[in-house]
Structures are given as structure tokens and as C-alpha cells.
Amino acid sequence: MKIVDSSVLKEWYDSEYSACNNGALFGELREEFKQFLSTLPDGPGDALELGCGDGRNLTALARKGYSLSGVDMVDSTVQSRQLNPWLKDLNFQQADILTYEPLREGYDVLVCSEVLHFFNKDELQTVMAKIIGAVKPGGYIFLDLLSDLSRYFQASGEPFIWDKEAGLSVLDSEGLFDAWLGDFDIYASRHFFDKQSWPLSDSANLPIAPYTWQGTYVSVCARKRK
Ligand SMILES: C[S@@+](CC[C@H](N)C(=O)[O-])C[C@H]1O[C@@H](n2cnc3c(N)ncnc32)[C@H](O)[C@@H]1O
């Protein structure tokens, strides 16, 4: 099993977002997120997405009337905020979630989608404490954890892991959400198997060879008790 230095992820994502000319690298919303949206009251309100990527989830929240804040370790909305009018008032900050300090009880809606699998177990505890603290009483949260994850390089078939990941099973992830979300009512929980080949863009400047991953997203929608 090869162990790859996860510091290349920054360069990898930077190249992907820069090479994506339509500003929509990730395409359509996931079904779980659509379900979450359907449970949210309409804005006004404040929404924060940590690891917001091209802003596809934030766009949907803007359509519901929310004011948007987004954080990502790379300038991930570099194309989308030019091309997508729903993101024109986005308060975007380029920052690492590990060091970023969100406003305490500052948000009606908090999203962290397709990101938490990049943290090791200790980092997850740090990040989750911030996430939980940033949600207003009565506010809503959407989280997922990519579980039972495997990856391999397409050319060689060699499997690899990042040097920094928690390696969680579906059961581990379910248990962690239950433990973390004691102050919340979890009102939806879903599993979604996915398999994808990367890169998504046709960037020629990627720091690692093309690979395929597969795993199961364990997602939760929850509301913080008042
Ligand atoms: C697979 S994308 C998901 C984007 C978006 N959340 C969505 O669901 O469409 C993962 C994003 O997380 C960002 N990311 C990963 N680790 C991060 C960290 N430590 N701090 C901030 N952003 C991070 C990456 O740069 C990338 O934009």
C-alpha cells in the first residue's frame, strides 16, 4: 500500500478549479443534499460551508434566501464567483479548516460535505468541536463522512492512502456522528456508495497520477436543540 503525502492535495485542487472553465467542477447536487435543502426553512439567514469547493451547495442555499460564507484551503471559487450570479455576494475566505475559527453560534445553516475524510482522528475532534459550536441553537447542519474508502492509481492499479486520513468504516462514522451530535436531533441519515475517477478536469498540471476511488458516504442532517 503506497502512502501519499497529502500536502499535494492543495496543488491538485488548485489545478482542478483553475482548469474548470464553467466553474462547476462537481456538477449536480447530491441527492442527500437535495433532501437536506427540502427540510430547511427559507432564508433570510446565515449559511457557512467549510470546504465549499466550487460553491454548488452554497448556490442552492443562496436560492433559498441565505447569505453565504464559504471557506476552502484553495481559491476554489476562482471561476464560479465570476460566472455564477448566485455567488456574487459570497463571503469567501481561503483558509485551512483546522486553523479557521468560525463565529460561535453564528450560523443558521452549516455544511461540511465531502471534506471530513481528509482529516485524521485527532483532527476530526478539533474540526467537529468548531462545527458544532458555530451552529446557532435551532440551526441546521449537513455533514458526511466518506467511509470504507479505497483508492488506486489507474495506470498501475496500485492502491494508496493519504498520509492523513482517519480510515473509517461505515459503522465508525455512524458512531462518531452519534457521539458528536449529542446537542442535535439527527432527523435524516443516509448511505451513498460512490466511485469516481480523478482528475475531473483536463488539467495537465496535476501533482499526482490519475486515480479511482470508491467508498460510502454516511451523511446526516441534524438540527441543534434550542
Ligand atoms: C470533494 S471537494 C467538496 C466541495 C464541496 N463541499 C461540495 O460538496 O461540492 C473537497 C473540498 O474540500 C477542500 N478541503 C480539503 N481539506 C481542507 C481543509 N483542511 N481546509 C479547507 N478546505 C479543505 C478542498 O480544497 C476541496 O475544495
The ligand as a Tripos MOL2 file, in Angstrom:
@<TRIPOS>MOLECULE
LIG
   27    29     1     0     0
SMALL
NO_CHARGES

@<TRIPOS>ATOM
      1 C1        -14.5440   16.9930   -2.8120 C.3       1 LIG1
      2 S1        -14.4810   18.7580   -2.5630 S.3       1 LIG1
      3 C2        -16.1030   19.0930   -1.9540 C.3       1 LIG1
      4 C3        -16.5800   20.5060   -2.2770 C.3       1 LIG1
      5 C4        -17.9710   20.8700   -1.7360 C.3       1 LIG1
      6 N1        -18.0380   20.7390   -0.3040 N.3       1 LIG1
      7 C5        -19.0580   20.0560   -2.3840 C.2       1 LIG1
      8 O1        -19.6620   19.1720   -1.7200 O.co2     1 LIG1
      9 O2        -19.3310   20.2820   -3.5720 O.co2     1 LIG1
     10 C6        -13.4620   18.9130   -1.1400 C.3       1 LIG1
     11 C7        -13.0300   20.3580   -0.8610 C.3       1 LIG1
     12 O3        -12.5010   20.4260    0.4680 O.3       1 LIG1
     13 C8        -11.3980   21.2930    0.4500 C.3       1 LIG1
     14 N2        -10.5590   20.9510    1.6180 N.ar      1 LIG1
     15 C9         -9.9730   19.7750    1.9140 C.ar      1 LIG1
     16 N3         -9.2980   19.8540    3.0750 N.ar      1 LIG1
     17 C10        -9.4720   21.1350    3.5310 C.ar      1 LIG1
     18 C11        -9.0080   21.8380    4.6750 C.ar      1 LIG1
     19 N4         -8.2250   21.2600    5.5810 N.pl3     1 LIG1
     20 N5         -9.3860   23.1300    4.8160 N.ar      1 LIG1
     21 C12       -10.1680   23.7420    3.8910 C.ar      1 LIG1
     22 N6        -10.6290   23.1140    2.7760 N.ar      1 LIG1
     23 C13       -10.2770   21.8270    2.6030 C.ar      1 LIG1
     24 C14       -10.7300   21.0320   -0.8900 C.3       1 LIG1
     25 O4         -9.8910   22.0940   -1.2770 O.3       1 LIG1
     26 C15       -11.9510   20.8820   -1.7930 C.3       1 LIG1
     27 O5        -12.3310   22.1070   -2.3420 O.3       1 LIG1
@<TRIPOS>BOND
     1     1     2 1
     2     2     3 1
     3     2    10 1
     4     3     4 1
     5     4     5 1
     6     5     6 1
     7     5     7 1
     8     7     8 2
     9     7     9 1
    10    10    11 1
    11    11    12 1
    12    11    26 1
    13    12    13 1
    14    13    14 1
    15    13    24 1
    16    14    15 ar
    17    14    23 ar
    18    15    16 ar
    19    16    17 ar
    20    17    18 ar
    21    17    23 ar
    22    18    19 1
    23    18    20 ar
    24    20    21 ar
    25    21    22 ar
    26    22    23 ar
    27    24    25 1
    28    24    26 1
    29    26    27 1
@<TRIPOS>SUBSTRUCTURE
     1 LIG1         1 GROUP 0 **** ****
